[in-house]
Amino acid sequence: MSTVIHHIAIHELQKEADESSAKVFMSQYCLPVEERAQALSDKLHDTFVRKADTLQGYLSSPEDALFPGYFQVFVDGGMTEEAFLSFSRETMNALQLTLQGVLGAKGGYLVYIDYTEELTNQRVMGIFLVRDTEGVVFSKKEEAEAFALNTVTYLNTEKLAMACRILVGKFQAGEGRCVELIKHAKSQKAISEYFIQWIGLERPESSRDLTNTFLEMVNELPMPVDEETGEAMPQQQFHEKVLQFANSSPQKVINIEEFEQEFYRNENPAQQYLQDHQVEMDKEFRFDKKTLNQFYNHKINADKIYLYFNSGHLKDGAIVVEGNRVIINSEELADQILDLGNR
């Protein structure tokens, strides 16, 4: 179990892509928190946190959008079941208004879940837009001598049409970007914009951009002291340890204060860098794993030759470029290639 449900409700947005109007069907009460609801909540949460790149931003002021105002009322109302259901219904009405005249956007089921993430103990408001899909099941009647194929309609929880999470604690404390939103491909940008407009997402930054900003800072920081030698850590070793530090986080988050404690103990060079260079960076953010891995590990190919190496191989001379030649200094690789020629 990855979530502890406080409240859950499901509403339906009725809209086809070629229609300019939208309708809503809204539940009159919350779902009971039982085994099936728990399984749905865990599945939607797990699908969201596996997303490689998300948009992270702030909720706009209640004067600029309806959604943030309704969310503030929910929080101020003690986050009760009554306040939760009212929030979900009011925001569904706001979504219906947002979609009037919008072509290309499709409807689906909006699953609202107020839950606590078990791993981090964070209170979260999750909103997930899911749609039906068709699948195939095997069936066999008692008198049949072979299986038959039947179609079945089910909720596609693996592919979220849209989804967002609001970190309630961050929102209440005013601690930076409290909203995470699934980032879709550029081809779906026009359709995604309505969701951003509805939520009132301000100053969104992608996980990829935030990761790049962090890595640019890492390149400018002084090398930390290697505790074993008492000397400054070699750059390639530092970069490799940064990669290991980030990938050790099960939630794919980097906490700046924990980063400083890990590498600089009681010094705060990262926070000083951000302040000196006026870089807007939350003390904790979700990183993009692919961008992070490319910081140290590299994959290139040309002329049907593929190379997978890391920055350390370039620093220590294992791979050398001379003019248009690439020289790999590896006795073991040389032996393996010679063995191929002897077969």
Summary of the structure (lengths in Angstrom):
residues: 343
radius of gyration: 25.3
end to end distance: 53.6
largest distance: 78.6
contacts: 952
relative contact order: 0.12
helix: 38%
strand: 29%
